[in-house]
Every structure is written in C-alpha cells, then in structure tokens.
Amino acid sequence: MEALVWLLIPLTAALGVSVWAWYVSRPHPIDVWTDVDRYDRLRASLGRGVGVGKSQTP
C-alpha cells in the first residue's frame, strides 16, 4: 500500500504539469486595454448626442 501512495506523488505532479501546459498553450488576448480604450471611445462618441440637460435647438 505504501508503494501506491508514493505513486500518487508523480501522478499528481504529472497531472499538474498537464494542466499547466494546456493553460499556457491557449491563446490569450494580446492587450486587454485596447478593448477598454475602444469601448471608451465608442461610449464617448455615442454620448455626444442629445441627452438629458442638453438643449435641443437646431
């Protein structure tokens, strides 16, 4: 039974390395901040229209 317990250590290590290798090989977003900047520019451009408190005179 002791031998089986000692086999759990390499098995656990191999499983951890497999999960780590899978995570590293996944494609990750290049730059999250470009999406945030793009969203901010879109929100600012849509916010330039007629809104609450703005006069509607042509």
ABEGO torsion letter per residue (X at the ends): XAAAAAAAAAAAAAAAAAAAAAAAABBBBABAAAAAAAAAAAAAAAAABBBBGBBABX
